Amino acid sequence: MKRTPAFYGASVFRRGGAYLAALGLGMLVVAIGVGSLATARVRSRTANLTLATAAARENARSAVELGRAIISRNSNWRTARANGAWITGQQFGVGTITLSVQNPNGALNRSELDPVVLTGTGEVGLARQSLSAQLEAVRTPLSCLTVPMSSGGLVTLNYSNVNPTGGPITSNGGITSVLATLNGDAEAVGSILGTGFRGKTTTGVAPRALPSSSVAAPYIADGTAIPISSLPATSGVRYLRQTLLSPRTNPFGPPNAAGIYIIDCASQKLIIDNCRIVGTLVILNPAAGSEVRNGVHWTPAISNYPCLIVMGGFGLALSATTVSESSIGVNLNPPGAPYPYPSGSSNTTTTDTYPTIIDGLVYIAGTANLSGTVRVDLLIAGGAINAGGTVHLTYDDTYAKSPPPGFFTVTMRLASGSWRRVVAD
């Protein structure tokens, strides 16, 4: 028998081991390759998700900015829309956007001064991000509040003596002086004609912003009506006279705590005289010839509110005399209506007197006719102003610093530091 050399088996064994080692190494290389591919895929997916998340976050921010643009372009946005979703799943770039708007204080149209919270949501692929920001209301006073007298039409000074302090008289039309004296400056969009101008005259100025036709609306909403039929009448003329009207006193009905009273004249003539008024009086639909006459002492109950708002034409025909309690037989400073208001004194007598003055803001939507001796802080007319007699205008910057309802514009400004990331529940 032929014998196999001893080393033959060892050689075969070595060749088999080498094969197994090579096979194992190859499998290891494959495993490493597969692992690297899997790792690369995970990294790719992570990178893609990171990019999608960043894109979704930008979409969320864009949704909020779009909401700001909608608000800035529509002055009626509070009434045209409501709390809730304004945009839902709208295509935007490579993803979608959703916008929700909420007034944290209640209904969206509860108050033009309420803040709103805008929440934007962006989705890109599987990524979803939400951001919110709060807008706060910023009041800008109408420019008519920065001067003692302003008119939407022609200002005519007829044999008068006009004494403004704190600024010029202004007109969105022109100013004409007929044998009058103006002891102050005058500004007009149009021409300034005549003599007697003691101060600087400037033409070609920008028109002053005046209240809109809805200026009385917030006062009507909060006020108490005084029926025109409840006022005494003589020869078809209604009179508000020889009385006190205040937050705690209303001889014609329930008192209004804010001192806001509304009289709809229903095209009847109204005369106001020999009164003390602490509050805001809104007069609607007055007939021609309606006016405040003789002696009146008038201050607002709320310091930055107007004394008088007239939706129509009206006259101020005041006198230089005082309002005398003994002459009218009425106590004008009982408890609840101290003089001066609100920190003065009260009593139960009828021996006091009060200077004739309208110590606040008067707005007349139509033509304002001035005569006698008129003392008022600010006078604004939507129409013309015809000034006769003596007019004293003592400018009060309270109204420019804290404008009352109807006498400012509102812009919604991004509240500082209000951006927030919204985490889903």
ZATIPA-361741 format. One record per residue: z, x negated, y of N, C-alpha, C in turn. Coordinates in steps of 0.05 Angstrom, whole numbers, plus 32768, in hexadecimal, padded with zeros to 4 digits. Last residue first. Layout:
<atoms>
ZXYZXYZXY
...
</atoms>
This chain:
<atoms>
81D283D8856B81EA83E0855C81E583DD853E
81B183A0858981B083BA857B81C983BE856C
81C1838485C681C2838085A981C3839B859C
81A1837085FF81AB838785F181AA838385D4
81B08342863181A28346861781B0835D8609
81AA8350867781BA834E865E81A883508646
81AD834686BC819D834486A481AF8340868C
81CD834386E981CF835C86D881BD835A86BF
81D2831E871381DF831986F981DF833086E6
81CA834E874681CD8332873F81DD832F8724
819E8383873C81BA837A874181BD835E8736
8162838E875C816E83838744818A8379874A
816083C98785815F83AB8783816D83A38769
813C83FC879F814C83F58787814983D78782
8144841687E08135840587CE814883FD87B7
8142844C880C8150843F87F5813C842E87E5
814C84588851813B8456883A814A84478825
81728486887A816D846C886E8158846E8858
818284B88889817B84A5889E817984888893
819384D88860817B84E0886E817284CD8883
81D884C9886881C284D4885881AB84DE8869
81E38493889881EA84AC888A81D384B58879
81ED844C889681DC8463889C81E4847C888C
8211842188AD8217843288978207844C889B
81F9840588D7820883F688C3820D840788AA
81E4842E88F581D2841988EA81DF840A88D4
8212844B890281FC845888F381E8844488E8
823084288920823B843289078224843D88F6
8220841989528212840D893C821D84158921
8214844289878228843D8972821A8432895A
8205844589CC81FC843E89B182148437899F
8207847689F58219846089EE8215845989D1
81E484908A2781E1848A8A0B81F284728A05
81E384C38A5581F184AB8A4E81EF84A78A30
81BB84E18A8581BE84DC8A6881CC84C28A63
81B485138AB381C084F98AAE81C584F78A90
817785378ABC819385338AC2819C85168ABD
814985358A84814F853A8AA0816D85368AA4
811B85248A558135851E8A5F813785238A7D
80FD85358A1C80FB853B8A39811785388A45
80DF851A89E580F9851C89F480F385208A11
80BA853389AC80BC852889C780D9852A89D1
80D0852C896980BB8533897C80C085258997
80FD8519895280E48516894380CC851C8955
812E84F48973811E850C8973810485068963
817084DE8979815684DA896B814784F5896B
81A384BE899A819284D6899A817784CF898E
81E584A9899681CA84A4898E81BB84BF898F
821084BC89B9820E84A189B081F1849A89A9
821084E089F8820C84DF89DB820984C289D2
8214850A8A2C822084F28A21821E84F38A03
81F385278A6181F385248A4481FF85098A3D
81F485538A90820085388A8C820485358A6E
81B785748A9881D385738A9E81DD85568A9D
818B856C8A5E819185738A7A81AF85738A7E
815785638A2F8171855A8A3A817385628A57
8138857989F68139857D8A13815585778A1D
8111856389C1812C856389CD812B856589EB
80E88580899180EA857689AC8107857889B5
80FE8577894E80E9857E896080EC8571897B
812C856289368112855E892980FA8564893B
815F853E894F81508557895481348553894A
819D8523894381818522893B8174853D893F
81D084FD895D81C38516895F81A685128956
820D84DB894F81F084DC894C81E684F9894E
824484DA897D823884D48964821984D68966
826284FF89A2826984E3899B825E84DC897F
8250852089D48249852189B8824B850489AE
827F85388A05826F852289F98267852A89DD
82AC85488A33829385518A288283853A8A1F
82F1853D8A2382D985368A3282C085418A24
8323856F8A228312855D8A1382F985568A22
836785848A2B834B85838A34833D856D8A25
839E85B08A19838F85978A188373859A8A23
83BB85DE8A1483BB85D18A2E83AB85B78A2F
83CF85FE89EB83B3860289F583B185F78A11
83F385E489B183F085EE89CC83D385F389D3
840185CC898383FC85E9898183F985F5899D
83E1858E896F83F7859E897B83F085BC8978
83D2854B895983CE8568895983E585758967
83B3850B896583CA851D896383C1853A8964
838884E0893E839684E7895783AD84FA8952
836784D18915838184C48916839184CB892F
833184DF8910834584EE8900836284E48904
832E84FE8950832D85028933832584E78926
835F84F78986834484F4897A834584F6895B
83728533896883618527897C836E850D8986
837185538927837E8544893C836985398950
836F858189028359857989158364856A892C
839D858988E78384858788D7836C857F88E8
83BC85B2891783BF85A0890083A585A188EE
838D85BA895083A385C2893F83A685AF8928
836E85B289818378859C8970839085A58960
836185DE899F834B85CF8992835485B78982
8375861E89A9837F860389A4836A85F48994
8358864789DC8358863E89C08364862289BD
834A86598A0F836086668A008361865E89E3
832786438A31831B86538A1B833186608A0A
8348862A8A568332863B8A608327864D8A4A
836B860C8A38837686238A47836086358A51
834A85E48A23835585F88A11835F86118A21
830E85CF8A3F832A85D58A44833485EB8A31
82E4859A8A4182E985B28A32830785B88A34
82CD85838A8182DC85808A6882DD859B8A5A
828C85768A9F82A785818A9E82B4857D8A83
825885688AA0826B85528AA48288855C8AA3
823285898A6C823C85878A87824F856F8A88
81F3858E8A48820F858B8A4B821885888A68
81C685A08A2781CA85A78A4381E785A68A4A
8198859289FB81B385888A0181B6858C8A1F
816F85BB89D0817785B089EA819485A689EA
813B85B7899F815685BE89A7815C85B089C1
810E85C68968811385BD8983812F85C6898C
812085B68923811185C48937811685B88952
815485AE8906813985AE88FB812885C1890D
81868585891C8178859D8922815C859B8917
81C5856C891381AA856B8908819D8585890E
81FC854B892F81EA8562893081CF855B8924
821B851F892082288536892C8216854F8929
821084FA88E28208850588FC821A851B8906
824284CD88C7823084E488C5822784ED88E1
826784A588C7824C849D88CA823884B488C7
829984C188C4829484B088DB827684A888DE
829F850588BD829A84EC88AD828D84D888C1
82A1852688E882B8852488D782B7850C88C5
82888513892982848518890D829E851788FD
8297853789668298851E8956829385258939
8295855489A4828985548989828B8538897D
82A1858289D482AB856989CA82A5856889AC
827E85A18A088281859E89EB828C858389E4
826B85CA8A3D827F85B78A33828185B88A14
822785D88A42824185D68A50825385C28A43
820685E08A03820885E48A20822485E08A29
81D285D589D781EF85D089DB81F385D089F9
819F860889CA81AA85EF89D581C885ED89D3
8160862A89C8817A862489BC8185860989C6
812D862F89DB8143863389EE815F862F89E2
8110864D89A2810D863D89BA8124864489CD
813C865489688127865D897A8126864B8993
8145862A892E814E863589478137863F8958
8144861A88F4813486308900813E863B891A
8186860188EC816B860688E1815E861D88F1
81B485CF88F781A985E88902818C85EA88F9
81EF85B488E281D385B588DC81C885D088E5
8224858D88F8821885A888F981FA85A588F5
825B856B88E3823E856A88E48233858688E3
8299856489098289856788F1826B856488F7
82BB8584893382C0856C892382B1856F8909
82B3859F897182A8859E895682AF8583894A
82C985CB89A082CE85B0899582C485B28978
82A485ED89D482AE85E989B882B885CD89B5
8281860189FD829E860389FE82AB860289E3
8246861589D78254860C89EF8272861089ED
8207862089BE8221861589B7822E860B89D0
81DA865389B081E6864489C58202863A89BB
819D8665899281B9865D898E81C2864C89A5
816E869789838177868389968195867E8992
8150869D8941815F86A7895881698690896A
8138868C89138127868F892B8136869D8942
8164868488F28150869988EB814086A08904
818B865E88F581898670890B817586878906
81B8864888CA819C864F88CA8198866588DF
81E6861788CC81DF863188D981C1863488D8
821685F588A781FA85FB88AA81F6861688B7
824485C088AA823F85DC88AD822185E088B3
827485938894825785988895825185B68895
82A78580888B82A0858888A68282858C88A9
82B88576885982A98560886682A185678882
82CE85A7884B82E0858F884D82D28578885A
82C385E1886E82B685CC885E82C585B28861
82E18622886C82DD8607887782CF85F58863
82C18663886882D2864E885C82CD86338869
82B6868188A982B48680888C82C6866A8881
82BA867C88DE82A5868D88D582A3868E88B6
82DE865688F082E4867288F682D0868688EA
82F5862288D082DB863088D382E0864D88D8
831785E888C78316860088D882F9860A88DA
831785B988AE832B85CC88A5832A85E688B5
82EC859C88C382EE859D88A6830385B2889D
82DA85C988FB82E385AF88F082E585B288D1
82D385E7893782C685E5891D82CD85CA8912
82F08612896682F285F8895882E485FA893D
82D3863389A082DF8632898582E18615897C
82AF864589C782CB864889CA82D9864889AF
8274865789A08282864F89B882A0865489B6
82388663898E824E86558981825E86498999
8212869D89948222868989A18237867D898E
81CF86B8899881E786B3898981F6869B8995
81B086E989BF81B586CD89BC81CF86C989AD
81AA871F89C98199871389B4819D86F589B0
81D1872989EF81B5872C89F681A3871D89E2
81FD870589C981FA871289E381DD871289EA
82248700898D820A8701899A820C870F89B5
824C86D58963824986EB8977822F86E98985
823B86C78920823F86BD893B823B86D4894F
822C86DD88F0824886DC88F5824F86D28911
81F686D788EC820086F288F3821D86F288F8
81EF86A588D981E986A988F581F486C488FE
8222868C88AF820D86A088B3820886A588D1
822A864C88A08236865F88B38220867388B8
8232862A88628221863A88748232864B8887
824585E98858824D86058856823E8614886B
822585B18835823085BF884B823885DC8845
82098594880F822685908810823485A28825
81D485A4881781DF85A587FC81FE85A387FD
81CE8599884D81CD85B5884581D985B78829
81CF8562884A81E4856F885881E5858D8851
81A08555882D81BB854E882281D2855C8830
8177856E8851817D857788368198856E882B
8168855B8882817F856D8881818885748865
813B853B88798153852E8882816C8540887F
81088548886A811E85508857813985448860
80E48531888C80E9854E888F80FF8558887D
810484F1889B80EF8502889080F685208894
811584CB88D7811B84DA88BE810484EB88B5
80EB849288EB80FB84AA88F0810184B988D7
80DF845188FF80E0846388E880F4847988EE
80B98443893A80D38444892D80D284588915
807D841C893F808B8436894080A684348930
807A83DE8962807783ED894880878407894A
806283DE89A6807583D78991806F83E78977
804383E589D3803683DB89BB804983D389A5
806F83CF8A09805D83E289FC805083D589E4
80AB83CB8A2B809A83BE8A17808983D48A09
80D283BB8A6380C183CF8A5680AE83C08A43
811583AD8A7780FC83A38A6C80EC83BA8A5F
813183D78AAB813283C28A97811683BA8A8E
812783FF8ACE813783E98AD7813983D28AC3
80F584278AE180FE84188ACA810D83FF8AD3
80DF84448B0A80FB84478B06810584398AED
809F84638AFB80B184508B0980CE84558B01
806884678ACC807A84718AE0808B845B8AEC
8060845C8A85805684628A9F806B846C8AB2
804E843C8A4D806684428A5D805D84448A7A
8028844D8A11802B84438A2D8046844B8A39
803E844589CE8028844989E28030843E89FD
806E843589B98056842F89AA803E843189BD
809F841A89E4808E843089DC8076842589CC
80DE84108A0280CA840689F080B9841E89E7
810983FB8A3780F884108A2B80E384038A1A
814D83EE8A4E813283E68A45812483FE8A39
816E840B8A88816D83FD8A6E815183F78A67
8172843A8AAA818284218AAD818584138A92
8141845C8AC5814984538AAB815884398AAE
813784918AEF814284768AED814B84718AD1
80FE84B78B07811684B48AF7811F84968AF8
80CC84CC8B1780E284C98B2A80FD84C88B1C
80BC84CE8AD880B484DD8AF080CC84DE8B03
80A484A48AA780BA84A98AB980AF84B78AD2
809284A58A63808984AB8A7F80A284B18A90
807F84848A298095848B8A3B808B848F8A57
8060849789EA806284888A03807A84928A13
8070849489A9805A849C89BA805A848A89D3
809E848489958087847F8984806D84888992
80CC846589C180BB847C89BB80A4847389A9
810F845689D680F6844F89C880E6846989C3
813D843389FF8133844D89F58117844889EB
816083F789E6814D840689F6814A842389ED
81A883EA89E2818C83E889DA817A83F889EB
81DB83EF89F581D883E689DA81BC83E489D0
81D4842A8A1D81E284118A1781DC840989FA
81AE844E8A4E81B384468A3281C3842C8A31
81AA847D8A7981BB84658A7881C0845E8A5A
8181849E8AA7818784998A8A8194847D8A88
817884D08AD0818584B68AD0818E84B18AB4
813C84F48AE4815584F08AD5815F84D48AD9
810B850C8AEE8120850C8B03813B85078AF6
80FD850A8AAD80F8851B8AC4810F851A8AD8
80DF84E48A7F80F784E38A8F80F184F28AA9
80C684EF8A4080C184F48A5D80DC84F58A6B
80AA84D38A0880C384D58A1780BC84D98A35
808284ED89D4808484E489EF80A084E889FB
809E84E48992808984EC89A4808D84E089C0
80C984D4897680B084D38968809884D9897A
80FA84AA899580EA84C3899480D184BF8985
813C8493899F8122848F8994811484AA8991
8173847189BA8162848989BC8147848289B0
8190844389AB819F845B89B4818D847489B6
817D8424896C817B8427898A818884418992
817E842589368186840C89438184840C8961
816B8451891E8188844F8921819184368930
8135844C8917813E845C892E815C845B8932
812F843188E7812F84218900813784318918
815B844688B48143844A88C38145843C88DE
817D8415888B817D842A88A08162842D88AD
817A84118847816F8404885F816E84198875
81A28408880E819B8419882581918408883C
819683FD87CC819B83F087E58191840187FC
81AD8407878B81A1841387A281A9840487BC
819F83DB875481B283E7876781A383F18780
818F83D68711818583D7872C819A83E6873D
819C83AC86D981A583C286EA819983C08706
817C83A1869B8183839886B6818A83B086C6
8175838B8656817A839F866B818183928685
814D8380861C815A83758634815F838C8647
813F837585D78145838885ED8155837A8603
8110836785A38123835E85B78127837385CD
80F7835A856480FE83708577811483668589
80C68345853580DA833E854A80DE8355855D
809D834E851480B78356850B80CD8351851F
806F8358854880738354852B808D835F8522
80948363857E807D835385768080834D8559
80B0838D85AE80AC8388859280938379858D
80E1839685E080C7838B85D980C7838685BB
810183C2860D810083B885F180E383AF85EB
812B83C88645811083C3863A811283B8861E
814F83F1866D815083E28654813483E08648
816D83F686AB815383F6869D815683E58684
819A841F86CC8198840986B9817D840B86AA
81A6842C87118199843386F88198841A86E6
81D58446874281C78431873581B8843C871C
81CE8478877781D88470875C81C884588752
81B8848B87A481C7847287A781D38469878C
81A384BC879C819084A687A1819E848B87A3
81C284DF876781C484D4878281B084BD8785
81AC84F9873A81C68501874581CA84F78761
817E84F1871D817B84F98739819685028746
819184E486EB818284D086F9818084D78717
81D584F786DE81B884FD86DF81AA84E986F1
820384C086DB81FC84DB86D681DE84DF86D6
820E848B86E38220849E86F0821984BB86EA
81E7846B86CC8202846B86C08215847F86CB
81A8847F86BF81BC847F86D581D8848086C9
8178845C869B8190846D869A81A0846986B4
813C84548677814984528691816184668691
8117842C864981298442864D8138843E8668
80DA8418862D80EB8417864580FD84308646
80B783ED860180C58407860580D88404861C
807B83CD85EB809383CE85FD809D83EB85FE
805C83A385B9806183BC85C7807983BA85D8
802E836C85B38043837D85A88044839785B8
800C834B85CD800A834B85B0801F835D85A3
8007837586058001835B85FA7FFE835C85DC
801E83B185F48021839D8609801D838285FE
801F83F585E7801483DB85E0801583C985F9
805D841885E88043841385F5803983F785EE
808D843085D48079842385C2805E841E85CF
80988457860B809F845485EF8088844885DF
80B6845E864A809F8453863B80A8844F861E
80E3847A865680CD847C866980B38471865B
811A849A863981028488863480EC848E8649
814E84A98669814284A7864E812A8495864D
815384D486A1815F84C08690815184C08675
811384E586BF812E84EB86B7813984D486A7
80E684EF86F880ED84E686DD810A84ED86D7
80E18503872A80C98505871980D084FD86FC
811084F78743810B8513873D80F38516872A
810D84BF8747812584CC873C812184E98734
80DC84B4875E80E084AE874280F984BB8737
80C484BA879080D084D2878380D784CD8766
80AB848C879E80C4849387AD80D284AB87A0
8090845E87778092847B877880AC84828785
80928427877480788433877C807A84528780
80C28417876080BB840F877B80A3841D8785
80C1842D872B80D58437873F80CC8430875B
8099840E87138096842B871480A98437872A
80B083DB8717809783E18726809383FF8729
80DB83E086F480E083DB871180C883E18722
80BF83E786C580D083FC86CF80D683F986EC
80A883B586C0809783CB86C480A683E386CE
80D7839786B780C8839386D080B483A986D5
80E383AB868480F583AF869A80E783AC86B5
80B68398866880BC83B5866980CE83BB8680
80BD8361866D80A6836E867A80AA838C867C
80E8835A864C80EB8354866880D583628678
80CF8366861B80E78376862580EB83728642
80A9833E861980A1835A861B80B7836C8625
80CB8313861380BB8315862B80B08331862F
80DE831F85E080F1831E85F680E283208611
80AF831B85C280BD833585C480D0833685DB
80A782E485C7809382F685D2809F831285D5
80D382D185AB80D082CA85C780BC82DD85D5
80C782E6857980E082EE858780DE82E885A4
809882CB856D809882E8857080B082F2857F
80AC829785698098829E857E809782BC8583
80CE829F853E80D98295855780C5829C856E
80A982AD851780BE82C1851F80CA82B9853A
808C827D8513807F8296851C809382AB8525
80B5825C850180A88256851B809A826F8525
80BF827484D080D4827284E480C9826D8500
808E826D84B78098828884BC80AD828884D1
808D823584B68078824484C58081826084CC
80B9822B849680B9822184B180A4823084C2
80A68243846880BF824D847580C082458492
807A8222845E8076823E8462808E824B8470
809381F28456808081F4846D807C82128473
80AF81FD842880BE81F7844180AC81FA8459
8085820584068097821B840B80A682168425
807081D18407805F81E88410807182008417
809B81B583F2809281AF840D808281C68418
809B81CC83BE80B381CF83D080AB81CA83ED
806A81BA83AC806F81D783AE808681DC83C1
8074818383AE805F818F83BD806381AC83C2
809E817F838A80A2817783A6808D818383B8
80838190835C809A819F836680A081988384
805D8168835880548183835C806B81948368
807F813D834F806E813C836780658159836D
8095814D831F80A6814A83368096814A8350
8068814C82FF80758166830480878164831C
805F81158300804B8127830B805781428311
808C810382E6808780FB83028073810E830F
8083811982B4809A812182C48097811A82E1
805580FD82A58054811A82A7806B812482B8
806980C982A3805480D082B7805280EE82BB
808D80CF827A809780C78295808280CF82AA
806B80DC8250807F80F08259808A80E98275
804F80AC824E804180C68254805480DB825E
80768088824080688085825A805A809F8262
8083809B820E8097809C8224808A809A823F
8054809081F2805D80AC81F6807180AE820C
8054805781F4803E80668200804680848205
8083804D81D78081804581F3806B80548201
8074806081A5808B806B81B3808A806581D1
804C803D81978046805A819B805C806781AB
806A800F81948054801081A8804D802D81AD
808B801A816A80978015818580828018819A
8067801D8140807780348148808280318164
80557FE7813E80427FFD814480518016814D
80757FBE812D80757FC4814A80637FDC8151
806F7FBA80F780897FC5810280867FCD811F
80317FD080DB80427FBC80E9805A7FC880F6
802F7FF3809F802B7FF380BC803C7FDF80C9
80127FDE8063802A7FE2807380237FE08090
7FEF7FF8802C7FED7FE9804580047FF08057
80007FEF7FE880008000800080007FEE8018
</atoms>
